[in-house]
Amino acid sequence: MKELVIIKLKTIIKLIMVFTFGILMAILMRLLYPFIHIRLGILPSSRLGNWAEVSMHFFCSQALELNKKRIDFFFLEDTQPSNNFFLKLIKRELKINRFVQFIYTANSYLPRSSLFYNVNEATLYGDWQKYSRDTDHLRIKTKKVFPFSRDENFNGNHFLTTAGCKDNKRFVCLNIRDSAFLDKLFPGRDNSYHDYRDSDCHSYELAVNELISRGYFVIRMGSAVKEKMNIESDQFLDYPFCSDSSDFLDVWLMANCTFTISTSSGLDSIADIYRKPIAYVNALPLGDFNSSNPKTIWMPKTIVDKTNQPLLLREIIDKEVVSFHQTFALERHHLNVINNTAEEICEVAKEIEEKVSGSWDSSRANVTQRKHVEHLLSTHWGEFSKYHNKAAFEKESFGHFSESFFNKISS
């Protein structure tokens, strides 16, 4: 009963703010429009992945904005942000204030409302896809990143030193998704719709040992995970079990690593917006490969039918599982997924390391298979342009897909 009263009270207060403060400010925006164009927007703060990508989209847009009389204000979609340090970081560059939400709502009741939003109608209703995928290649056009302070860089480097990564040694972030994070974030909710994205941390141990043998310090990332990894080395840190873990380090480490190996989950978006090389393994759906960051490779899980036969790429497109985000999309076709093997993950780790270090032998590239895959995706997948810009295939890059993927589909 008490909670219901509190909810009703908050709703009343919000309505009062909208129809007093909000309306007045929305009217003021219209009066100021001949001199300065004020726009309003939402940042999806409940999940770090979308939040990071959308924030960087707007930051890059502003950097390239020719109209100097335009000012954008934002508010957070969720009052409990997924990472408090990231909020602090982006507030240095983006104008974010919780009172903007009242003006944002009030603006919808007045004429010419769309003129004062900095997003399209689809995004107003929660479709963040356009803005979480850099199809316009804004990050290539600008060098902008959210800067860390001198003290933050000192604290980050101090953590590395105390963890055993000394003398500015190269370090790799390993981000392995399992169900523990969502279960912690949304307790009591059925999160099994994303189980197809999970993988076993122990299948990455071969790759970790390989990277250590090549002189890297490896940090397994995450704020909540199921199990520790079985790595006996002072050049490895199982960060989720570290007492010093924090929102700050979650962001700083991903932003400053030499490269990242990830299963395509929210945290790797930090590495992405800081233009870090990323090898995606056990990644699904296939169509979500990262074409906006030229220093990425993608190794998806294998989708199989009920007889355990792998689907061809054309079948994946035709069955509309080239881009799906819930398990039922597989279940309706009686499909299942098979994780990458430890050996495959290790091969991808070696490939990204060699491409980053410049030791990659380009003669190993399967150009014919690459062009075939790119052609099928761009011509037969109806939503291709929503996720990708075809021009990305013509630019110099790590190749978007791992050579291990091409070897697998060729066998």
N, C-alpha and C positions, 0 to 999 in steps of 0.2 A: 504493500500500500504506500509506504514511504517513498519507494523508488518511483512509483507511478506519479506521485505528487511532484517529485523533483523533475521528472521528464516533462510534465505539463507546464511547470513553472519555467523551465528552460525554453520551451516552445513559445510561450507567451513573451518572454524577454526578447527572443530572437525576432518575433513579429514586430514588436515595438521598435527594435533597432532598425529593422528593414524599412518600416513605414515612417520613420522619423529621420534618423541619421542617414540611412541608405538612400531614401528618396531625395533628400536635400543634396547629397553629394552627387547623385546621378544627374540631377538638374544642373548642378554646378559644372559637371563635365561637359554638358551640352552648351552651356554659356561660354566655356573656355575653348570649345572646339575650334573656332576660327584662329586661335593663337597657339593652342597646344592640344594634341590629340592623346587623351588618356584612354588606355585599354585595360581590361581586367581579365584575369585568367586563374585557372585552378592547377595545382600541382598534386599528382596522385601519390601521396606520401605514405600510404599504408604498406606498400611493397617497394623495397629499395630499387629493384630493377627498373620498373617503369618510371619511378621518381627520378632516378639518375639520368636516364635517357631523355625524358621529357624536359628536365631542367637544362640539360646541355643543349637540346634543340633550341630552346628559347634564348639561351645565352649566346649561341652562335648566330641566331637570327638577329639579335640586337646588335652584335658586333658588325654585321653586314648591312644593317639598316641605314639607308641613305637619308631617311626623313628624321632629322635631328629634333623635330618638334613632337615626336611620339614618345610617350612614357608608358611602360607596362607595370602594373601592380598585380601581385598574386596572393592567394591564400592557399593553405593546405587543405586537401580534401578530407584528411583524417586528423583529428585533434591530437592523436597519439602517433607521432611520426615513427617510422620504423628504425630510424637512426638519428639520434639527437645531434651528433657531431656533424653529420651531413647537412642538417638544417643550418647549423652555425656557419658551415663552410660556404654554402650557396647564398646565404643572406648578405655576404660581402659583395655580391655581384647582382643579385636579383632583389627587387623590392617586394618583400613578403610581410604581410601583416594580417592578423586574423579578422580585423574589422573590414577588410576588403570583401569578405563573404556577404556582408549585409548590403553593400553597394551593388555587388554582383547580382544578388537576387532582386533588389529593387529595380535595377536597370532593365530587367526583363518586362516590367510593367509599363515602361515608357516607350514612346516611338523611337524608331531607328536603333533598337537595342543592339543589333548585330554589329553596328559600327564601333561599339565600345567593348567588344570582346576580342581577345587576341587568339582565338581558336575558332575552328569551324563548327558547324552544328553537330556533326557526328561526335566531336570531342566533348561538346557540352553534355552529351548523354553517356559519357564514359568510354567512348571508343578511342583509346590512346594509341592505336596501332600506327597511325601515320606519324605521330610525333615520337614514338619510341623506336622507329626505324628511320635512319637517316638516308632516305631515298634521294634527297636533294644534295647529298654529299656536302653538307654545310661544314662538317668537321675537317674535310680536306681543304675547303676554301678559307678556313681560319685556323689559326694556331691556338685559339683561346682554350684555356682550362681554368677550373676553379683553383686559385692559388692557395698554397699552405703558407702559414706564417713562418718566420725564422725559428721561433720557439717550437712550433709543431714539427718542423723538419728535424730539429735537434732531438726532440723527444722520440720521434720515430726511429732515428738512427741509434739513439741510446738503447732503445728496446732491442734492436737488432744485435747490437754489440753484447748486451747482457744475455741474449738468447744463444749466442755462440757464433753469430754471423759477423765476423770481425773484418776490419780493414776494407770496408765498403765492398765486400764480396758480393758477387752476383747471387740473387736469390729468386726462387720461383714460388709462386703461390699456387696451391692445389686446392680446388674447390669442388668437393664431391657432394652431390645432393642425396639426402635420404629423407625419410618422412619426419624425422625428429624436429626439424625447424618449424614446419607448419603445425605440427601437433603442439608445439610450445606457443606459437603465435596465436593459434586459434584452438584452444583446448575445448574439448567437447564437440567439435565439429568433425564431420566425416570428410577427411582430406584424401580419401583413397582415389579420387578422380585424377590425381596427379601421380599415382604410384608408378606409372609407366616411365617416369623420369628418374626414378631412384636407381642407384647402383651400389654395389658392394665395395667398400673402401679397400678391402684386402686385395682386390684385383688391380689396384694401382701401385702396390708395393714394389713390383718388378720395375716399373717406370721410375719410381722414386729412387731406388738404388742405382739405376742407370744414370740418372741426373746427378746424383751425389758423386758417382765415379767420374763424371765429367767436370767436377769442380763447383757444383752449385750447392747452395744452402736451400733446402726445401721446407716450406711452411704449409702445412695442411690447414686450411682456413675453415671458418664456420663458428657460429655462436651456439649451436645446439646440434650434436651429432649422436648417433647410436653407440658407436664403438671406437676404441682407440686403434690406431694402426700398429702393426708389428714391425716397426723399423728400429733397429738397434744402431743408431749413429748419432754422434754429436752434431751432425750437419743436417739434422731433421728436427722440426718442432711441430708437435701435435697441438696447435694453437687453441682449439676449443677447450682443452683441458688445462690451459695456462691461466694462472691466477691474475695475470696482468692484462687479460683480454679486455677490450673496451670498444665502444662505438668508434672512437678516434682511430684505433689501430686497425679495425675492420676496414676502414676507408683508406688510411694512409698506406698500409701494406699493399693493398691491391693497386693503388695508384702509382706506387714506386717500384714495383717488382720488375725484374728483367723480362719475364713473360709469365703467362698464366696458363694452367691446364684446368679446364672446367667442364662440368656437365651441362652447361647452359642453364644457369639459375641466377637469381637476382644479383648476387654479389659480384659476378663477373662483369656486370654493367659498369662498375667503377673502373675496372681495368680498361674496358671499352672506351669510356668517355675520356680517359687519359691516354688514348691511342696506344695502348700496350698490345704487343702480340699475344694472341690467344689461340690455343689449340682446344677445340671443343671435342670431347669424347663422350660416348654413350648419350649423344644428343638427339633429341626428337622435339618436334617433327622435323623431317628432312628439309622442308621448305623454309625453316627458320634460320638457315645458315646465314652467317654475318657477311653481307656483301659490301657494307659501308665502311668497314675497317679493312684496309688492304693487307694487313698483317695477321690474318686469321686463316685457320684451316678447320674443317668440320668433318668429324667421323661419327656418323649416326649409328644408332642401334639397328639391328636387322629386323624388319617386319616380316613375319612368316604367316602362312595360312594354316588351316586346321590340320593339314597333313605335314606341317613343319617345313614346307617349302618356302624359300625366300621369295618375296614379291619383286618383280621387275619394276624399274622406275616408272614405266608407263602405267603399270597396274596400280602403283601407289598414287599416281595422279588421278587415274580414272575412278578409283574407289574413294577419292577425296580424303585420303589420309596423308597427303603431302604437307598439309597444314591443319593440324587438329590440336586441341588443347585440353581434351578430356577423354578419359578412358573409354567411354561409351562409343566413341567414333571407331575404335578398334573392335569392340565387342559386337557391334551390329553386323560386321563382316566376318565374325569369328576369327579375328586376327590376334596375333600375339607378338611380343617383342623378345629378341634375344640380345643380351648385353654383349658388348665387345669383350673379347678375351684379354687376359693379362698381357699376352704377347702382342695383341693388336694395339692395346693402350701404350705399351712400351715403344712400339714402332712409331706411333704418332708423336710421342714425347721426343724421340730422337729426331724426327722430321722437323718439328718446330724449333728444336734447339739448333739444328744445323742451318735452318733458314734464318734464324736470328743471328747466329754467329758468323754467317757468311760462308760456311763450309759445305753447304748443300750442293750436291752434284745434279745440275739441271737436266742431265741426260736421263735421269730416273723419272722425269715427268711423263705421265701418260697423257699426251696432248690429245690424241684421238678420242679417248674416253671422256676427257674433260669437255671437249667441244660437243660431244654427243649429249652429255648430261645438261650442259648449259642450253643447248638448242631445245631439248625436250621441255625443260622447265619454262623457258621463255615463250615457247609457242603453243604448248598444250595445257599449261596451268593458267586458268582464267584469272586468278588473283595475283599473278606474278608481279605486276606493276605496283600492287599495294605494298609489297614487301621489299622489292628490289628495283634498282635502276639498271637496265641492260648495259648501260655504258660502263658499269663497274667491271664487266667481263673484258673490256678492251683496255683497261688500265693495268699497269704493272702491279702485281700483288703476289701474295704467298699461294694463290690459287684457289682460295675459298674452300675447296674440298681437299681432304687429305689424300695423298697418293695411296695410302693403305685402303681407303674406300674404293678407289678405282681398281686396285689389285683384287679386292674382294668381289666386286661385281663382275670382274672379268673372268674369274675362276669358275 
